[in-house]
Amino acid sequence: MKSVTLILVMVLFFMAPFLFAEDVKNAISEMEFFEVFSGTWVNTDYSGMLYWQQKVVFYPDGRWEEYNFITDDQPDHYGKYTMDDMWVDSNGDIWFKFHWQCLVHGSKYFVLGKISNSGTVLEYVYQESRYPTEISPIEGKYNIRYRQ
């Protein structure tokens, strides 16, 4: 009986870091982050209607613009965002949290997003009341966009 107990204790001791580990959050500098995040992101599969604009542009100074269609010259929505957190996970994906305000409609959202380690795919989800806890259509308004 003592042997079985000792073996169980040893197994739990060695497995505990794996059982209770969260994904590691590695720091990223603002300059590194904005080099990847800033720019034009598109998805031509979107209809161009509310919440489904085909193009969004993020600027490092906290401005953003959404264009209904990829060919539009004037934004349909625009506003300001404030970056609250940014980190790199163990896969090399860049994660971020920011809150934004649309200066056209006055709406405010909390955003959780991720940029692929290749820097070419941007996924984010947003809600009005709180930060989403995961990137999923169930958590809020989900968007996926590609570097233009």
GULUM-699408 format. One record per atom (N, C-alpha, C, O): residue in three letters; x, z, y. Coordinates in steps of 0.001 Angstrom, whole numbers, padded with zeros to 6 digits, always signed. Each point is the difference from the previous one (the first is absolute). Example, Ala and Ser with C-alpha at 12.3 -4.5 7.8 and 13.67 -1.06 7.14 Angstrom:
REM residues 2
ALA+013190+007800-005690
ALA-000890+000000+001190
ALA+000900+000000+001200
ALA+001036+000665-000019
SER-001386-001385+001069
SER+000820+000060+001190
SER-000770+000730+001090
SER+000509+000169+001108
REM end
This chain:
REM residues 148
MET+000819+000000-001196
MET-000819+000000+001196
MET+000859+000000+001255
MET-000310-000683+000976
LYS+001417+001471-001009
LYS+000901+000032+001139
LYS+000637-001358+000239
LYS+000223-000395+001145
SER+000065-000311-002211
SER+000616-001326+000130
SER-000946-000977+000682
SER+000409-000769+000870
VAL-001672+000804-001269
VAL-001001-000889+000601
VAL-000166+000323+001483
VAL-000062-000905+000832
THR-000009+002184-000507
THR-000141+000419+001393
THR+001214-000441+000810
THR-000148-000510+001110
LEU+001338+000703-001653
LEU+001227-000395+000680
LEU+000030-001510+000236
LEU+000387-000458+001075
ILE-000789-000295-002066
ILE-000029-001465+000145
ILE-001001-000414+001079
ILE+000303-000869+000817
LEU-001487+001477-000802
LEU-000997-000319+001029
LEU+000503+000340+001404
LEU-000201-000766+000943
VAL+000846+001902-000816
VAL+000552+000399+001299
VAL+001060-000998+000452
VAL+000028-000386+001169
MET+000826-000026-002066
MET+001059-000960+000335
MET-000595-001357+000388
MET+000445-000626+000962
VAL-001438+000182-001704
VAL-000643-001280+000317
VAL-000639+000062+001386
VAL+000169-000918+000803
LEU-000897+001990-000521
LEU-000623+000155+001313
LEU+001039+000079+001105
LEU-000192-000558+001080
PHE+001296+001255-001348
PHE+001061+000125+000994
PHE+000561-001374+000371
PHE+000194-000297+001178
PHE+000062-000525-002173
PHE+000583-001311+000257
PHE-001023-001027+000491
PHE+000372-000963+000670
MET-001640+001154-000991
MET-001045-000945+000417
MET-000605+000346+001360
MET-000608-000863+000635
ALA+000758+002091-000181
ALA-000636+000444+001247
ALA+000314-000902+001186
ALA-000920-000334+000747
PRO+002176-000084-000531
PRO+000254-000873+001152
PRO-000781-001317-000054
PRO-000374-000546+001037
PHE+000132+000044-002241
PHE-000735-001252-000148
PHE-001505+000204+000133
PHE-000707-000868+000512
LEU+000229+002004-000968
LEU-001433+000283+000040
LEU-000493+000299+001411
LEU-001128-000341+000354
PHE+001970+000973+000444
PHE-000431+000449+001319
PHE+000642-000773+001139
PHE-000180+000356+001165
ALA+000915-001390-001476
ALA+000706-000753+001045
ALA-000951-000911+000749
ALA-000886-000620-000588
GLU+001081+000553+001874
GLU-000711-000967+000841
GLU+000982-001102+000329
GLU+001206+000152-000197
ASP-001718-001259+000698
ASP+000883-001069+000415
ASP+000854+000506+001168
ASP-000503+000637+000925
VAL+001769-000926-000989
VAL+000936+000472+001012
VAL-000232-000760+001302
VAL-000148-001222+000006
LYS+000119+001972+001097
LYS-000137-000597+001322
LYS+001377-000006+000652
LYS+000517+001045+000393
ASN+000063-002223-000284
ASN+001301-000148+000646
ASN-000198-000406+001446
ASN-000861-000821+000314
ALA+001656+001395+000554
ALA-000113-000290+001433
ALA+000398-001441+000289
ALA+000820-000596-000699
ILE-001422+000063+001743
ILE+000357-001318+000511
ILE+000043+000126+001522
ILE-000848+000663+000597
SER+001818-001288+000013
SER+000103+000080+001459
SER-001087-000863+000629
SER-000502-000941-000615
GLU+000150+001280+001849
GLU-001004-000810+000703
GLU+000464-001436+000143
GLU-000801-000922-000152
MET+002080+000711+000441
MET+000505-001358+000168
MET-000146-000797-001295
MET-000445-001148+000022
GLU+000820+001756-001154
GLU-000147-000686-001286
GLU-001463-000297-000298
GLU-000343-001093-000452
PHE-000519+002080+000711
PHE-001415-000178-000271
PHE-000575-001152+000822
PHE-000646-000892-000551
PHE+000876+000904+001859
PHE-000621-001005+000859
PHE+000580-001390-000202
PHE-000658-000988+000327
GLU+001871+000883-000859
GLU+000537-001324-000346
GLU-000843-000647-001097
GLU-000184-001217-000011
VAL-000324+002030-000906
VAL-000808-000515-001111
VAL-001476-000097+000379
VAL-000671-000972-000347
PHE+000170+001972+001054
PHE-001431+000096+000306
PHE-000444-000971+001103
PHE-001051-000630-000113
SER+001845+000513+001165
SER-000392-000821+001152
SER-000067-001473-000374
SER+000805-000502-000785
GLY-001777-000170+001362
GLY-000117-001425-000233
GLY-001417-000395-000375
GLY-000945+000773+000161
THR+000820-001972-000656
THR-001299-000592-000326
THR-000245+000078-001502
THR+000850-000365-000811
TRP-002044+000854+000468
TRP-000430+000135-001386
TRP-001324-000736-000151
TRP-000896+000171+000827
VAL+000756-000990-001873
VAL-001188-000855-000141
VAL-000588+000088-001409
VAL+000661+000376-000968
ASN-001945-000746+000912
ASN-000679-000225-001274
ASN-001090-001030+000273
ASN-001056+000325+000542
THR+001324-001561-000921
THR-000957-001086+000265
THR-001199+000031-000947
THR-000940-000773+000182
ASP+000952+001645-001182
ASP-001174+000166-000860
ASP-001103+000783+000701
ASP-001153-000037-000428
TYR+001497+000747+001506
TYR-001001+000770+000737
TYR-000870-000931+000839
TYR+000440-001066+000431
SER-001677+001490-000209
SER-001001-000840+000666
SER+000220-000165+001494
SER-000513-000950+000593
GLY+001252+001839+000021
GLY+000171-000050+001452
GLY-001063+000796+000731
GLY-000042-000017+001230
MET-000806+000705-001949
MET-001065+000796+000603
MET+000463+001453+000137
MET+001105+000343-000420
LEU-001943+000501+001003
LEU+000314+001394+000244
LEU+000583+000669-001249
LEU-000555-000129-001090
TYR+001655+000830+001247
TYR+000768+000673-001049
TYR+000774-000968-000882
TYR+000787+000442-000837
TRP-000976-001707+000991
TRP+000648-000971-000883
TRP+000686-001103+000806
TRP-000068-001175-000362
GLN+000723+001557+001445
GLN+000742-000966+000797
GLN+001149-000558-000833
GLN+000567+000693-000845
GLN-000234-001954+001099
GLN+001034-000653-000793
GLN+001418+000359+000446
GLN+000944-000128-000780
LYS-000790+000574+002023
LYS+001349+000253+000506
LYS+000026+001293+000796
LYS-000897+000273+000798
VAL+001950+000529-001027
VAL+000239+001194+000808
VAL+001476-000002+000398
VAL+000873-000364-000787
VAL-000621+000776+002014
VAL+001371+000087+000513
VAL+000250+001440+000425
VAL-000773+000572+000768
PHE+001859+000009-001273
PHE+000409+001346+000385
PHE+001274-000100+000831
PHE+000936-000714-000360
TYR-000911+001434+001471
TYR+001156+000048+000878
TYR+000653+001376-000098
TYR-000695+000989-000232
PRO+002022-000903+000405
PRO+000666+001305-000121
PRO-000337+000982+001114
PRO+000296+001190-000111
ASP-000913-001677+001185
ASP-000349+000905+001111
ASP-001369+000657-000168
ASP-000480+000678+000908
GLY-000156-000880-002081
GLY-001277+000650-000266
GLY-001221-000856+000290
GLY-001120+000508-000028
ARG+001301-001765+000301
ARG-001143-000904+000197
ARG-000272-000761-001284
ARG+000903-000257-000796
TRP-002186-000102+000608
TRP-000378-000881-001101
TRP-001070-000961+000497
TRP-000737+000303+000938
GLU+000662-001455-001573
GLU-000997-001024+000327
GLU-000522-000601-001295
GLU+000769-000267-000923
GLU-002081+000056+000857
GLU-000608-000669-001147
GLU-000622-001309+000463
GLU-000660-000060+001037
TYR+000879-000973-001814
TYR-000530-001330+000285
TYR-000948-000375-001122
TYR+000339+000121-001177
ASN-001536-000578+001545
ASN-000968-000373-001026
ASN+000573-001033-000960
ASN-000115+000130-001218
PHE+000734-001155+001789
PHE+000550-001078-000814
PHE+001478-000160+000291
PHE+000461+000280+001107
ILE+000265-000726-002091
ILE+001443-000124+000119
ILE+000401-000951+001133
ILE+001092+000120+000556
THR-001964-001049-000220
THR+000304-000995+001041
THR-000400+000451+001411
THR+000316-000685+000972
ASP-001006+001828-000844
ASP-000449+000466+001316
ASP+001191+000376+000892
ASP+001003+000541-000467
ASP-001147-000845+001766
ASP+001028+000354+000976
ASP-000276+001334+000681
ASP+000924+000658+000477
GLN-002192-000257-000431
GLN-000391+001245+000663
GLN-000519+000994-001035
GLN-000780-000370-000878
PRO+001210+001638+000978
PRO-000472+000995-000971
PRO-001471+000336+000197
PRO-000508-000016+001121
ASP-000162+000316-002213
ASP-001382+000452+000039
ASP-000062+001503+000228
ASP-000898+000491+000684
HIS+001841+000234-001250
HIS+000119+001445+000158
HIS+001453+000319+000329
HIS+000912-000714-000417
TYR-000707+001775+001156
TYR+001351+000457+000286
TYR-000067+001474+000356
TYR-001059+000532+000332
GLY+002200+000108-000407
GLY+000010+001416+000310
GLY+001375+000603-000103
GLY+001014-000695+000056
LYS-001000+002007-000209
LYS+001232+000776-000086
LYS+000008+000788-001300
LYS-001049+000417-000492
TYR+002227-000218-000054
TYR+000146+000869-001160
TYR+001117+001000+000267
TYR+000923-000262+000772
THR-001028+001404-001425
THR+001025+001030+000077
THR+000460+000300-001418
THR-000791+000422-000843
MET+002066-000641+000590
MET+000559+000220-001324
MET+000152+001503-000232
MET+000598+000699+000819
ASP-001137-000203-001930
ASP+000056+001418-000314
ASP+001004+000323-001101
ASP+000545+001103-000026
ASP-000291-002041-000881
ASP+000941+000262-001085
ASP+000438-001334-000582
ASP-000748-000977+000005
MET+001977+000957-000508
MET+000528-001189-000676
MET+001055+000463-000997
MET+000787+000902+000286
TRP-000781-001532-001461
TRP+000954+000392-001029
TRP+000156-001131-001001
TRP-000783-000950-000012
VAL+001798+001063-000824
VAL+000273-000965-001063
VAL-000161+000732-001325
VAL+000523+001101-000173
ASP-001249-001714-000764
ASP-000175+000638-001305
ASP+001121-000405-000952
ASP+000896-000759+000371
SER-000949+001261-001581
SER+001072-000241-000978
SER+000071-001464-000443
SER+001006-000415-000575
ASN-002056-000378+000834
ASN+000015-001434-000329
ASN+000546-000849+001143
ASN+000169-001209-000153
GLY+000107+001833+001296
GLY+000481-000740+001160
GLY-001115-000516+000891
GLY+000265-000705+000973
ASP-001522+001047-001291
ASP-001128-000375+000857
ASP-000016+000914+001221
ASP+000312+001187-000103
ILE-000670-001731+001238
ILE-000060+000765+001243
ILE-001448+000406+000247
ILE-000889-000851+000027
TRP+000655+002128+000150
TRP-001334+000556+000230
TRP-000096+000474+001436
TRP+001007+000323+000630
PHE-002237-000284-000116
PHE-000182+000500+001361
PHE-001414+000537+000181
PHE-000928-000342-000733
LYS+000808+001198+001743
LYS-001301+000493+000460
LYS-000012-000152+001510
LYS+000944+000401+000682
PHE-002013-000980-000166
PHE-000179-000021+001446
PHE-001476+000065+000325
PHE-000855-000264-000846
HIS+000575+000614+002069
HIS-001391-000081+000450
HIS-000041-001033+001113
HIS+000923-000117+000806
TRP-002027-000635-000786
TRP-000104-001054+000997
TRP-001336+000061+000709
TRP-000980+000552-000500
GLN+000979-001137+001673
GLN-001227-000095+000782
GLN-000159-001445+000443
GLN+000932-000621+000513
CYS-002142+000099-000725
CYS-000331-001341+000476
CYS-000407+000114+001460
CYS-000929+000738+000329
LEU+001608-001455+000540
LEU-000304+000048+001422
LEU-001173-000905+000375
LEU-000463+000035+001140
VAL-000021-000840-002081
VAL-001171-000849+000234
VAL-001283+000785-000269
VAL-000922-000005+000815
HIS+000871+000680-001966
HIS-001215+000710-000418
HIS+000108+001516+000102
HIS-001010+000695-000109
GLY+002204-000176+000313
GLY+000184+001443+000076
GLY+000055+000700-001344
GLY+000097+001227-000043
SER-000156-001962-001048
SER+000034+000620-001330
SER+001395+000556-000283
SER+001006-000514+000488
LYS-000977+001587-001297
LYS+001252+000651-000370
LYS+000068+000101-001514
LYS-001003+000273-000660
TYR+002187-000494+000117
TYR+000187+000043-001442
TYR+001305+000683-000364
TYR+000959+000009+000773
PHE-000946+000566-001979
PHE+001198+000555-000605
PHE+000438-000962-001096
PHE-000813-000407-000830
VAL+002092+000041+000823
VAL+000505-001049-000881
VAL+001094+000536-000917
VAL+000915+000694+000445
LEU-001022-001024-001731
LEU+001062+000209-000970
LEU+000411-001381-000486
LEU-000840-000784-000440
GLY+002131+000488+000520
GLY+000439-001332-000381
GLY+001302-000017-000762
GLY+000718+000996-000079
LYS-000431-002172-000485
LYS+001217-000187-000787
LYS+000484-001435+000183
LYS-000785-000948-000017
ILE+002090+000816+000192
ILE+000644-001313+000050
ILE+000858-000109-001259
ILE+000781+000902-000303
SER-000927-001994-000420
SER+000747-000182-001244
SER+001505+000053+000263
SER+000456-000271+001111
ASN+000296+000618-002133
ASN+001447+000082+000168
ASN+000623-001342+000363
ASN+001125-000040+000497
SER-001829-001048-000736
SER+000482-001318+000419
SER-000295-000270+001474
SER+000531-000949+000577
GLY-001382+001788+000036
GLY-000349-000174+001408
GLY-000997-001110+000259
GLY-000177-000411+001146
THR-000483-000090-002194
THR-000884-001154+000162
THR-001484+000301-000183
THR-000840-000830+000346
VAL+000502+001997-000883
VAL-001400+000346-000249
VAL-000318+001319+000699
VAL+000698+000998-000175
LEU-001763-001016+000966
LEU-000477+001181+000719
LEU-001386+000342-000532
LEU-000910-000827+000037
GLU+000758+002045-000528
GLU-001303+000494-000430
GLU-000317+001239+000814
GLU+000866+000843+000232
TYR-002116-000739+000200
TYR-000398+001224+000687
TYR-001486+000225-000158
TYR-000774-000915-000284
VAL+000406+002168+000479
VAL-001391+000392-000066
VAL-000241+000935+001173
VAL+000880+000775+000374
TYR-002074-000849+000208
TYR-000278+000849+001158
TYR-001395+000578-000052
TYR-000925-000573-000577
GLN+000809+001741+001207
GLN-001260+000729+000081
GLN-000152+000560+001406
GLN+000971+000134+000745
GLU-002208+000188-000402
GLU-000265+000557+001324
GLU+000278+001490+000093
GLU+000390+000480+001065
SER-000578+000265-002144
SER-000015+001463+000090
SER+001298+000694-000392
SER+000261+001108+000470
ARG+000563-001726-001320
ARG+001199+000667-000502
ARG+000933-001043-000604
ARG-000368-001157-000203
TYR+001590+001611-000077
TYR+000925-000903-000685
TYR-000439-000209-001443
TYR-000341+000966-000684
PRO+000342-002200+000213
PRO-000239-000246-001424
PRO+001118+000647-000823
PRO+001105+000203+000503
THR-001388+000114-001741
THR+001003+000617-000865
THR+000675-001006-000926
THR+001027+000300-000608
GLU-001602-001486+000505
GLU+000593-001051-000821
GLU-000411-001354+000559
GLU-000966-000110+000754
ILE+001705-000899-001130
ILE-000335-001353+000436
ILE-000895-000606-001066
ILE+000458-000425-001061
SER-001749+000399+001374
SER-000984-000506-000945
SER-001279-000333+000756
SER-000314+000667+000986
PRO-000424-001670-001416
PRO-001266-000335+000668
PRO-001002+001154-000008
PRO-000911+000037+000827
ILE+001073+000883-001737
ILE-000907+001135-000082
ILE+000248+000973+001153
ILE-000913+000708+000425
GLU+002136-000674+000074
GLU+000400+000961+001024
GLU-000396-000424+001415
GLU+000097+000821+000912
GLY-000524-002020-000689
GLY-000333-000461+001349
GLY+000007-001515+000053
GLY-000277-000683-000987
LYS+000599+000183+002154
LYS+000069-001452+000187
LYS+001399-000480-000388
LYS+000969+000239+000721
TYR-000874-000912-001859
TYR+001266-000451-000567
TYR+000357-001392+000522
TYR-000852-000886+000061
ASN+002117+000704+000312
ASN+000515-001309+000413
ASN+001311-000269-000703
ASN+000786+000917-000239
ILE-000551-002171-000093
ILE+001308-000448-000475
ILE+000364-001222+000813
ILE-000820-000893+000212
ARG+002058+000865+000241
ARG+000472-001101+000850
ARG+001430-000352-000387
ARG+000703+000763-000663
TYR-000303-001954+001107
TYR+001302-000530-000379
TYR+000767-000376+001249
TYR-000566-000495+000975
ARG+001878+000739-001023
ARG+000873-000320+001139
ARG-000103-001481+000326
ARG+000082-000852-000884
GLN-000262+000563+002152
GLN-000039-001412+000411
GLN+001358-000410+000482
GLN+000194-001150+000395
REM end
